[in-house]
Amino acid sequence: MLPSTKVLDELGEAIRTGTVTPADWALFDELSREWWRTLNSIETEIKNLFSGSDFNIASRMKNFGTLREKLRRTTLKLSEVRDIIGCRVVVLNQNEDQDLVVRRITESIQAEKFKIIDRRINSNHGYRAVHIELRIDRIRLEIQVRTAIQDLWASTSEAFGELVGRGVRYGKEIEFERFSARERILILQIETG
């Protein structure tokens, strides 16, 4: 059972500010177990929904470090973070398959609330996909539906972000001071195509 929104947000503030107490760690551990249970259930439901397809279906949970980074990078409270847990469905073909998968998920999965964000229309620094935000038993999660090309772009962008600084995926400048002059030239060549 999830704690109140107030308790979640207090934990989020402790994570954001680096003032996590032993009691906060215990709560985070308890939440992590609950998030994993929900994630495993949703992933199984999606795999059953698309059994026999050649879609690539995977799931993940943000670790403490990436959650802290998100809380520091944004003004979100912990209770508002929608992608602590999430699944990804990668379809092989174009937008029609993507739309069909989104429709089947929203028609089949029992959730308190759905919200569809179509990043094909409003891309985020080049990132494109359809995101389905859900709330199940007060737990927020996100299902990303991508085409194979969109997934390749996102994976490449993430790898590039790990190399030059994760902020580049969110519109921040590349942290050039970390690199030699030769590396800087190569990065600029990659960035400009």
Secondary structure by P-SEA (a helix, b strand, c coil): ccccaaaaaaaaaaaaaccccaaaaaaaaaaaaaaaaaaaaaaaaaaaaacccccccccccccaaaaaaaaaaccccccccccccbbbbbbcccaaaaaaaaaaaaacccccbbbbbcccccccccbbbbbbbbbcccbbbbbbbbcaaaaaaaaaaaaaaaacccccccccccccccccaaaaaaaaaaaac
